[in-house]
Every structure is written in structure tokens, then in C-alpha cells.
Amino acid sequence: MLVNRLLWKHHQWNKTVVAVSSKALFAQVTTNRPRWMSTVMSFGDGSQGALGLPDSVTGPRGDAYEPTRVLGLPSDITSISAGHYHSLAIDSRGGLWAWGRNQESQLGRDPLAPRDSWNDPKRVEGLDYVNVCAAFASGVISAAIDSDGSVWVWGKSKRGQLGLGKGIIETVVPRRVEALAGEKIVKVSFGWGHALAQTEDGKLLGWGYSADGRIGNVGEALEASPLDSNANISMNDKRFSGSGLDAAKLMVLEGMEKEKDMPIIWEPRLVEELQGVEVRDIACGLDHSLVLCCLGHSLAICEVPSSDVEGGGMSIFSWGWNQCSQLGREGPENFPSMIEGWEGETPVSVSGGRVHSTALTSHGELWVWGCGKSGRLGLGSSSDEAEPTLLDCLEDFKVLQAVSGFDHNLVLMDE
């Protein structure tokens, strides 16, 4: 296999990964909290408030073309997470902060709060007695893991992503996922309607929208997504005698009607196909799990043979969608190939947005490539970069963590 030593990291749009095993990350955060002073910066598309920057800094549209300090956060942030359009940050005392889109209550605060307050970082309400050691932001759901391994969720999803029981599609205040009681969870990951949780002892549980086997069969008949299945309808069908746009609208409406009877697993269940197999990392794509989706791109840190480094050096492999050069290389897109140019650098984590990618090296340097629209590369322009480019405006800082949302990024730095 190209990916070994637990270093494979998968990304589909907004999924963020770090080049250590989840178990190791969990132990590091819970038993050895950093004591340094830290700063969080953001750049990219801020139209939903995900940057945490005031309009006086970004202007009315909210975009930031260079890394800009997020004010309103404590100086002891230890970890960050970027969702589609919102952001999370954990402080050294186990407190969780959130900002960005709140239309689905994913910030854990009053959903009726004024729109212009979304970009203000605030403590997530309802977690006063939870020692948050890990947090995960997706599209419409946020989740936190307590130091005891329990999982807390909040937000809104008709597809069962909350895992709180049949018919529960919304919670403004964080609630514990009782179906996971007794398990010590170290990581959760969310796709478009489905979710996975990994336990400390390597089990995998899934819940939510189960069409197309995205959370395994879990003993149920395999069903296809109504929206996906409509794509196979012949355009010669008499119902689609109008324009192409009208036909597309009709297909979507029919799919939405069918999705009223969606196949949903409302509470976490073991993924039976993987029983007896130790799970070491998880990642949900838009509509898949642990497999490449034609709509996204993937990044992996791999050990490769090197005449200069005993035991081999580290490099980044990429594959998948490459519309905006987010693979950082030329050549075939449908299988993993190495991104060249890492001589003298050791990548330690990778993260990807919708059409851009970032990599953090052992020297604390951040490299970016792909689509530069709305400043998502932090290079001061909207230009795309076909190859990894050093974000040299941060060269006077040591970057501790970098994560990407759909179209924005967060950077945690040592002061």
C-alpha cells in the first residue's frame, strides 16, 4: 500500500486531517495540554462569518486575502476545526468557542441571534461541565468529545446526523449521544447526512443517511439515494420534453419528494463489515466513507524511499478532482501520485478545502496550493497556485495547526 504507518489521511471537501493516529491525538490533548500562548488567524471566504473577523477589517463581503488575527478568542487555544461555513476552537481549559453560520444552530447559541453577530467568537453554551478535548465541525452539525470519551452534538439535520434517536433533527443546546455511552470515542467525522465514530479500541460506528452503503450495510438492504438514482433517467422520457433546465428541476423535485422516505439509521450502530478489524482513522466524504468520491480530492502523507534519509523521507500524495490544481501536481488524477518538491521539508499534516489544499511542515511552515478565489490561499490575491507555495507572510511564526473549511482556513500559531 502507498500509505503506511497510520499516516494515511483522507479528505473530501472540508474534512481535516492530521498526520498522527486519532488515538495518539486523543492522548496528547487530554494528558498533555500545551501551555503556550497561541494566536488563531483566518483567511478566505468570510461571507458566512466563518473567519471570525469584523466587517471593519474585511469589508462588506467579508473576504480576507491574507491571514488575519481572529480577535475575541482567549490566548490559550489548543485546537481548531473548520466546518463548511463555521469554525470551532478549543482552549486549554476544555472550553469550546464557535463562530460563523448559525442558520442550523451549529454554533450552539440562539439561532435567532442577529446575523451580524455570527462572526463573533463565543463560548458554546451548554458545555460548562464538559472538558472538551476534540471538536469537529461539518456543514450543519458540530460535535465535541469529552475527556471521558463521550460525544456531544448540536445543530440541525433531517438526515439523522445527530444520532440522538428517531425523529430528532435539531438541538440548539449540545446533547450527549446516549447510544455511544460505554464507548470511549476518539474521533467523529461527518459527511452529507451520515456520520462515523471511532472508538479508542478500534471499533467503527455509523449513523445517519445510509443510502449507497455510506455507513456500511449494518444488516440492512442496500438502498440508493433517490437524488442519485434519478440521474439515470433517460432524457427521452416524455416528462422531460421541455428545456434541459426544466428537466433538471423536475428530477431534483422528484428526488426531494422521494427523500421523505429516506433510509436513516437514527442512532449509532457498529459497522458490521469491520467487526474484528481495528479501525485506526476515519473520514467521511460528501456521500461516502473511506473511499474516493469523484467530486473531491484526497491527500495522504506517505513514507517514501530516500537516499538522503535513513528509513525513507515523507512526502504528500494526492488524487481525485483537480479542476483548480488542488492536487498540486500534473499527471493522472484517478490514482495517488506524489507531489514533488518537498526536498528538505517534512510534511506533518495536510488539510484540504473544496478546491484548495494546505500542508504543514515540521518546521512550522505552511504551504498552500489550488484555487485562490476569495483569498483562500492567503497570498494576497485571487490567483490560483498549481504547485505548493510557501505562505511566507507567516515565516516569523511557528504554525502549530492549520485546518481548511470549504473556502476558508484557520491557523493556530505559537506566540
C-alpha positions as CSV (number, residue, x, y, z in Angstrom):
1,M,0.0,0.0,0.0
2,L,1.1,3.5,-0.7
3,V,0.0,4.7,2.7
4,N,1.5,3.2,5.8
5,R,2.4,3.7,9.4
6,L,-1.0,5.1,10.2
7,L,-0.1,8.2,8.2
8,W,-2.9,7.9,5.6
9,K,-5.1,10.9,5.7
10,H,-8.2,11.3,3.6
11,H,-10.0,14.5,2.7
12,Q,-13.3,15.2,1.0
13,W,-14.1,18.9,0.7
14,N,-14.0,20.1,4.2
15,K,-12.6,17.2,6.1
16,T,-9.5,18.0,8.0
17,V,-6.8,15.5,9.0
18,V,-3.6,15.4,11.0
19,A,-0.7,13.1,10.4
20,V,-0.9,11.2,13.7
21,S,-3.3,8.4,14.7
22,S,-6.5,9.5,16.3
23,K,-5.6,7.5,19.5
24,A,-2.3,9.4,19.8
25,L,-4.0,12.7,19.2
26,F,-6.6,12.0,21.9
27,A,-3.9,11.1,24.4
28,Q,-1.9,14.2,23.6
29,V,-4.8,16.5,24.0
30,T,-6.2,15.0,27.2
31,T,-3.0,14.3,29.1
32,N,-0.6,16.9,27.9
33,R,-2.4,20.2,27.2
34,P,0.0,22.8,25.7
35,R,0.8,25.8,27.9
36,W,2.0,28.1,25.2
37,M,0.4,31.4,24.2
38,S,-1.3,31.0,20.8
39,T,-3.0,33.0,18.1
40,V,-5.7,32.0,15.6
41,M,-5.6,33.5,12.2
42,S,-8.1,33.1,9.3
43,F,-8.3,33.9,5.6
44,G,-10.6,33.1,2.6
45,D,-14.3,33.4,2.1
46,G,-16.0,35.1,5.1
47,S,-19.5,35.6,3.7
48,Q,-21.0,33.4,6.4
49,G,-18.8,34.7,9.2
50,A,-16.5,31.7,9.4
51,L,-13.4,33.9,9.5
52,G,-14.4,35.5,12.8
53,L,-13.4,38.9,11.5
54,P,-15.4,42.1,11.8
55,D,-16.7,44.0,8.7
56,S,-14.4,46.8,9.6
57,V,-11.5,44.5,8.8
58,T,-12.8,42.5,5.8
59,G,-15.3,44.9,4.2
60,P,-19.0,44.2,3.5
61,R,-18.4,40.9,1.6
62,G,-16.2,39.5,4.4
63,D,-13.3,38.0,2.5
64,A,-9.8,38.1,3.8
65,Y,-6.9,37.8,1.3
66,E,-4.2,37.3,3.8
67,P,-4.0,35.7,7.3
68,T,-5.7,38.0,9.8
69,R,-5.8,37.6,13.5
70,V,-9.2,36.4,15.0
71,L,-10.0,38.7,17.9
72,G,-12.3,37.7,20.7
73,L,-10.6,34.4,21.4
74,P,-8.5,33.5,24.5
75,S,-4.7,33.3,24.1
76,D,-4.6,29.6,25.0
77,I,-6.3,28.0,22.1
78,T,-5.0,24.4,21.6
79,S,-7.0,23.1,18.7
80,I,-9.2,24.4,15.8
81,S,-11.7,22.9,13.4
82,A,-13.2,24.4,10.2
83,G,-16.6,23.3,9.0
84,H,-18.3,24.2,5.7
85,Y,-19.2,27.7,6.9
86,H,-18.4,27.8,10.6
87,S,-15.4,27.4,12.9
88,L,-14.6,25.9,16.3
89,A,-11.7,26.4,18.7
90,I,-10.8,24.7,22.0
91,D,-8.9,26.4,24.8
92,S,-6.6,24.8,27.3
93,R,-9.3,24.6,30.0
94,G,-11.5,22.5,27.7
95,G,-13.8,25.3,26.7
96,L,-15.2,25.4,23.1
97,W,-15.6,28.5,21.0
98,A,-17.6,28.9,17.8
99,W,-18.4,31.4,15.1
100,G,-19.7,31.5,11.6
101,R,-23.0,30.4,10.1
102,N,-25.7,29.7,12.6
103,Q,-28.8,29.1,10.5
104,E,-28.8,25.5,11.6
105,S,-27.8,26.2,15.2
106,Q,-24.4,24.8,14.7
107,L,-22.8,27.5,16.9
108,G,-24.6,26.3,20.0
109,R,-26.2,29.6,20.6
110,D,-29.6,31.2,20.0
111,P,-30.4,30.7,16.3
112,L,-32.4,34.0,16.4
113,A,-29.3,36.0,17.2
114,P,-28.7,38.8,14.8
115,R,-26.9,37.8,11.5
116,D,-24.2,40.4,12.1
117,S,-23.2,38.6,15.4
118,W,-22.4,35.3,13.7
119,N,-18.7,36.3,13.1
120,D,-18.1,37.0,16.8
121,P,-16.3,34.0,18.5
122,K,-18.3,33.0,21.6
123,R,-18.3,30.1,24.1
124,V,-20.6,27.3,23.1
125,E,-23.5,27.2,25.6
126,G,-24.4,24.0,27.4
127,L,-20.9,22.6,27.8
128,D,-20.0,24.1,31.2
129,Y,-19.3,20.7,32.7
130,V,-17.7,19.1,29.6
131,N,-13.9,19.0,29.3
132,V,-13.7,19.3,25.5
133,C,-10.6,17.6,24.1
134,A,-11.6,17.4,20.5
135,A,-14.2,19.2,18.3
136,F,-15.5,18.6,14.8
137,A,-17.4,21.0,12.5
138,S,-19.3,19.8,9.4
139,G,-21.9,21.5,7.4
140,V,-24.9,21.7,9.7
141,I,-23.7,19.8,12.7
142,S,-21.0,20.4,15.4
143,A,-19.6,17.8,17.8
144,A,-17.4,17.7,20.8
145,I,-15.6,14.9,22.6
146,D,-15.3,15.0,26.3
147,S,-12.2,13.7,28.1
148,D,-14.3,10.7,29.2
149,G,-14.9,9.8,25.6
150,S,-18.5,10.8,25.4
151,V,-19.8,12.7,22.3
152,W,-21.9,15.8,22.4
153,V,-23.7,17.2,19.3
154,W,-25.8,20.2,18.2
155,G,-27.2,21.6,15.0
156,K,-29.9,20.6,12.6
157,S,-30.1,17.7,10.1
158,K,-33.1,15.9,8.8
159,R,-30.8,13.0,7.8
160,G,-30.2,11.7,11.3
161,Q,-26.7,13.1,11.7
162,L,-27.3,14.0,15.4
163,G,-27.6,10.3,16.4
164,L,-30.0,11.3,19.2
165,G,-32.8,9.0,18.3
166,K,-35.6,8.6,15.8
167,G,-37.1,11.8,14.5
168,I,-34.7,14.1,16.4
169,I,-33.5,16.5,13.7
170,E,-32.5,19.6,15.7
171,T,-30.9,20.6,19.0
172,V,-29.7,24.1,19.8
173,V,-28.1,23.1,23.1
174,P,-25.4,20.4,23.0
175,R,-26.7,17.0,23.9
176,R,-24.9,13.8,24.7
177,V,-25.2,10.9,22.2
178,E,-26.5,8.3,24.6
179,A,-26.3,5.5,22.1
180,L,-22.5,5.8,22.4
181,A,-22.4,5.6,26.2
182,G,-19.9,3.0,27.3
183,E,-17.7,3.6,24.3
184,K,-14.6,5.8,24.5
185,I,-14.8,7.8,21.3
186,V,-11.6,9.4,19.9
187,K,-12.8,10.8,16.6
188,V,-16.0,11.6,14.7
189,S,-16.4,12.5,11.1
190,F,-19.4,13.8,9.2
191,G,-20.4,13.6,5.5
192,W,-23.5,14.9,3.8
193,G,-26.1,13.3,6.1
194,H,-24.0,10.5,7.6
195,A,-21.6,10.2,10.4
196,L,-18.9,7.8,11.7
197,A,-17.3,7.5,15.2
198,Q,-14.1,5.7,16.0
199,T,-13.5,4.2,19.4
200,E,-10.3,4.0,21.4
201,D,-10.1,0.3,20.9
202,G,-10.6,0.5,17.1
203,K,-14.3,-0.1,16.6
204,L,-16.3,1.8,14.0
205,L,-19.9,3.0,14.4
206,G,-22.1,4.8,11.9
207,W,-25.4,6.5,11.8
208,G,-27.5,8.9,9.6
209,Y,-28.3,8.7,6.0
210,S,-27.5,5.1,4.9
211,A,-28.1,5.2,1.2
212,D,-25.5,3.7,-1.1
213,G,-23.8,1.9,1.8
214,R,-22.0,5.0,3.1
215,I,-22.1,3.7,6.6
216,G,-21.9,0.0,5.7
217,N,-24.9,-2.2,5.3
218,V,-25.4,-2.6,9.1
219,G,-27.6,-5.5,8.3
220,E,-30.0,-3.6,6.1
221,A,-30.8,-3.9,2.4
222,L,-28.6,-1.6,0.4
223,E,-30.6,1.4,-0.9
224,A,-29.6,4.0,-3.4
225,S,-30.0,7.8,-2.9
226,P,-33.2,9.0,-4.6
227,L,-31.4,12.0,-5.9
228,D,-28.6,9.9,-7.3
229,S,-30.9,7.3,-8.9
230,N,-32.8,10.0,-10.8
231,A,-29.6,10.8,-12.7
232,N,-30.1,7.6,-14.6
233,I,-33.4,8.6,-16.0
234,S,-33.4,8.9,-19.8
235,M,-33.8,12.4,-21.1
236,N,-36.0,10.9,-23.8
237,D,-38.7,10.4,-21.1
238,K,-41.8,12.3,-22.2
239,R,-41.8,14.1,-18.8
240,F,-38.6,15.8,-19.9
241,S,-39.7,17.2,-23.2
242,G,-39.0,20.7,-22.1
243,S,-35.7,22.5,-21.7
244,G,-32.7,20.9,-20.1
245,L,-33.1,23.3,-17.1
246,D,-36.8,22.3,-16.6
247,A,-35.8,18.6,-16.8
248,A,-33.1,19.1,-14.2
249,K,-35.6,20.9,-11.9
250,L,-38.1,18.1,-12.3
251,M,-35.6,15.4,-11.4
252,V,-34.5,17.3,-8.3
253,L,-38.1,17.9,-7.1
254,E,-38.9,14.2,-7.6
255,G,-35.8,13.2,-5.7
256,M,-36.6,15.5,-2.9
257,E,-40.1,14.0,-2.7
258,K,-38.7,10.5,-2.5
259,E,-36.3,11.6,0.2
260,K,-39.2,12.0,2.6
261,D,-38.8,8.2,3.0
262,M,-35.0,8.3,3.3
263,P,-33.2,5.3,4.7
264,I,-31.9,6.6,8.0
265,I,-30.2,5.0,10.9
266,W,-31.2,7.3,13.8
267,E,-28.7,6.1,16.4
268,P,-25.1,4.9,16.1
269,R,-24.6,1.2,15.3
270,L,-21.5,-0.9,14.8
271,V,-20.4,-1.2,11.2
272,E,-20.7,-5.0,11.0
273,E,-18.4,-5.4,8.0
274,L,-15.5,-4.1,10.0
275,Q,-16.1,-6.1,13.2
276,G,-12.8,-7.8,14.2
277,V,-10.8,-5.2,12.2
278,E,-9.1,-2.5,14.1
279,V,-10.0,0.9,12.7
280,R,-7.2,3.4,13.0
281,D,-8.7,6.5,11.3
282,I,-11.9,7.7,9.7
283,A,-13.0,10.3,7.2
284,C,-16.4,10.9,5.7
285,G,-16.7,12.3,2.2
286,L,-19.7,14.1,0.9
287,D,-21.5,10.9,0.3
288,H,-19.0,8.1,1.0
289,S,-16.7,6.9,3.7
290,L,-13.1,5.9,3.4
291,V,-13.3,5.7,-0.4
292,L,-12.5,8.3,-3.1
293,C,-15.5,10.3,-4.4
294,C,-15.4,11.7,-8.0
295,L,-16.3,15.1,-6.7
296,G,-13.5,15.6,-4.2
297,H,-9.7,15.3,-3.8
298,S,-7.6,13.4,-1.3
299,L,-4.3,14.0,0.4
300,A,-2.0,11.5,2.1
301,I,1.3,11.7,3.9
302,C,3.4,8.7,3.0
303,E,6.9,7.4,3.7
304,V,8.9,7.1,0.5
305,P,12.4,5.7,-0.2
306,S,15.1,8.3,0.1
307,S,18.9,8.0,-0.3
308,D,19.3,11.0,1.9
309,V,17.2,9.9,4.9
310,E,17.6,6.6,6.7
311,G,14.4,4.7,6.7
312,G,12.9,7.0,4.0
313,G,11.5,10.5,3.8
314,M,8.0,11.9,4.0
315,S,6.1,13.2,1.0
316,I,2.5,14.0,0.1
317,F,0.4,12.0,-2.4
318,S,-2.8,13.4,-4.0
319,W,-5.5,12.1,-6.2
320,G,-9.1,13.0,-7.3
321,W,-10.7,16.2,-8.6
322,N,-8.2,18.7,-9.9
323,Q,-10.2,21.5,-11.5
324,C,-8.3,24.2,-9.7
325,S,-4.9,22.5,-9.4
326,Q,-5.7,21.4,-5.8
327,L,-3.7,18.2,-6.4
328,G,-0.5,20.3,-6.6
329,R,0.9,18.3,-9.5
330,E,0.3,17.2,-13.1
331,G,-0.4,13.7,-14.3
332,P,-3.2,11.2,-13.8
333,E,-5.8,12.2,-11.3
334,N,-7.6,8.9,-10.6
335,F,-4.8,7.3,-8.5
336,P,-2.4,8.6,-5.9
337,S,0.8,10.3,-7.2
338,M,3.5,12.1,-5.3
339,I,3.7,15.9,-5.2
340,E,7.3,16.8,-6.0
341,G,9.4,19.5,-4.4
342,W,9.5,18.5,-0.7
343,E,13.2,18.1,-0.5
344,G,14.4,19.4,2.8
345,E,10.9,19.6,4.1
346,T,8.9,17.1,6.2
347,P,5.2,17.4,5.9
348,V,3.4,16.5,9.2
349,S,-0.2,17.3,8.4
350,V,-2.4,18.0,5.4
351,S,-5.8,19.6,5.0
352,G,-8.0,20.4,2.1
353,G,-10.9,22.7,1.3
354,R,-13.3,22.4,-1.6
355,V,-10.7,23.3,-4.3
356,H,-7.6,24.2,-2.3
357,S,-5.0,22.4,-0.2
358,T,-2.6,23.2,2.6
359,A,0.3,21.4,4.2
360,L,2.1,22.0,7.5
361,T,5.8,21.0,7.8
362,S,7.9,20.0,10.8
363,H,9.5,23.5,10.7
364,G,6.1,25.1,11.4
365,E,5.8,26.4,7.9
366,L,2.5,26.5,5.9
367,W,2.3,25.7,2.2
368,V,-0.8,26.3,0.1
369,W,-1.9,25.5,-3.4
370,G,-5.0,25.3,-5.6
371,C,-7.8,27.8,-6.0
372,G,-7.0,31.3,-4.7
373,K,-10.5,32.8,-5.1
374,S,-11.7,35.0,-2.2
375,G,-8.2,34.8,-0.7
376,R,-8.4,31.2,0.4
377,L,-4.7,30.7,-0.2
378,G,-3.7,33.7,2.0
379,L,-1.3,35.0,-0.6
380,G,-2.9,38.4,-1.0
381,S,-4.6,37.7,-4.3
382,S,-7.2,35.6,-6.1
383,S,-4.7,33.8,-8.3
384,D,-4.5,30.0,-8.3
385,E,-1.3,28.2,-7.5
386,A,-0.6,24.9,-9.4
387,E,2.2,23.9,-7.0
388,P,2.7,24.1,-3.3
389,T,3.7,27.7,-2.4
390,L,5.1,28.8,1.0
391,L,2.9,31.2,2.8
392,D,5.8,33.5,3.7
393,C,3.8,36.1,5.5
394,L,3.8,33.7,8.4
395,E,7.6,33.0,8.3
396,D,8.1,34.8,11.6
397,F,5.7,32.5,13.4
398,K,5.7,28.8,14.2
399,V,2.4,27.3,12.9
400,L,1.1,24.7,15.3
401,Q,-2.0,23.6,13.4
402,A,-3.7,24.5,10.1
403,V,-7.2,23.4,9.0
404,S,-9.4,24.2,6.0
405,G,-13.1,24.6,5.7
406,F,-14.9,24.7,2.3
407,D,-13.4,28.0,1.3
408,H,-11.6,29.4,4.4
409,N,-8.7,28.4,6.7
410,L,-7.7,28.7,10.3
411,V,-4.2,28.8,11.6
412,L,-3.1,28.2,15.2
413,M,0.4,29.7,15.9
414,D,2.8,29.8,18.8
415,E,3.5,33.3,20.1
